[in-house]
Amino acid sequence: MSWNMTEMDVIRWSEARGIIQNSTSEAQLRKAYEEMDELREAITKRDKDGIIDGLGDVLVCLINVAAIEYLDLTQCLQSAYQEIKDRKGYLGKDGIFVKETNG
């Protein structure tokens, strides 16, 4: 199943439950934060099924935000990629990305 088909399935599921029509971007973002916390817990525990569930739940919330805002999440991702694709640098041992500079 493709990303676009799955994204549309999520939107249809959310519309059938009144989420797109009756929720707000802020409410869906709060829900995404809750799901991110569950994802963090699953990562900490190294619970692979929990990680899969958490990632999926966060994506559902983000798809809902995009739909509420009349945006296409794939286009948002493509826009972000266009912004970062030519960045040079590395992730240091401290977990911080260091951008390469021209000077």
Secondary structure, DSSP 8 states (H G I E B T S, - for coil): --HHHHHHHHHHHHHHTTHHHH--HHHHHHHHHHHHHHHHHHHHHT-HHHHHHHHHHHHHHHHHHHHHTT--HHHHHHHHHHHHTT--EEE-TTS-EEE----
